[in-house]
Each structure stands twice: as C-alpha cells, then as structure tokens.
Amino acid sequence: MAEKKIVVKGMSCGHCAGAVTKTLETTEGIRNVKVNLATGEVTYEEVNPVDAATISAKIKKAGYEVAG
C-alpha cells in the first residue's frame, strides 16, 4: 500500500471535507482518506493502483478541483 497526497481546491467547511472523503472512499482501491481543510491536503492509501485522471474526475464531479 502506498500513501498518496493531493491538494484539493474549493473546500471550505466540514461538509466539503466529507464530500471529498466520501468520493474517494467509494473509489475502488482507495481507503483511509484524511482531509486537512486548512491546507487543502488530502491523504489516502492506495491498496490497488488508481489512475490520477480517475481521481481528478471524481473530485471534479463532487464540485472541487485537484490542484496541479
């Protein structure tokens, strides 16, 4: 398992953090999602490889944007 980190733009409250957490935790191959609202950093464990484009698309569909 590899721990990954992304920065998500547009999160401003607990609801935002929950939406991003739920979006990632329902993605096959991802678990243990942690969101830091102050920095926008989201860390998670990849138990199976997940394409970065897939993650970005799911985050965008939830109403947020992956930085970079």
Order of alpha helices (4+ residues) and beta strands (2+ residues): beta-alpha-beta-beta-alpha-beta
